Amino acid sequence: MDSNQINSLLEPSVSTVNAVARLFSDWKRVFTTKIKEDQYDLRTIELWVIALQQLEITDDEFNLALALSTKEAWPPSTPADFVNLVRGSKEDSYPNAHLAYIEAANDNYMHVVCYETAKRFGFYSLVNQDKYSGFEKWKSIYAKVCEEHYQDSAKFEKIVGAVPVKKGFDKLLEHTNNSLEIQSSIAKAALENIRNLL
């Protein structure tokens, strides 16, 4: 990040500052007894503006989040919470880690991140590792994969699975469709080949 980019973050536009000041003013009207008198001072406005710029909130997202925030019991306590009113939180986007682990161990991939986690875990290990230590390892890998997917889902759109052909292990099939059905069949075929080798 160069100095011009840093300066643009530290010197927000007047319209952005005014929008956040209006947001806090509206919250004081809506959440009358839940906001302290000096809770939203000038420095708080500046910090929120910087954070919202970092989160790349659009004008439409800002206006929708403002409208949604007035229906809450309390105002959002951080800029990220405010943005999540319209974008949803990262955790809401992915299956529960424990359920994903159980399903993946039974060759059912609920989401592309579940398949990718199983691949990194190792399909054979996933099926054969004891549940407690397996789940601990799964959680660690799953969190990383979910974070990667959240930051750049495009790299997950083209999952290439190499599955040995039954009539010779020197040929590989490439699957470029990220359908969960195809991903499941890729994993099942790989497990079947492993079982046949044993």
Summary of the structure (lengths in Angstrom):
residues: 198
radius of gyration: 23.6
end to end distance: 53.3
largest distance: 75.4
contacts: 507
relative contact order: 0.08
helix: 66%
strand: 7%
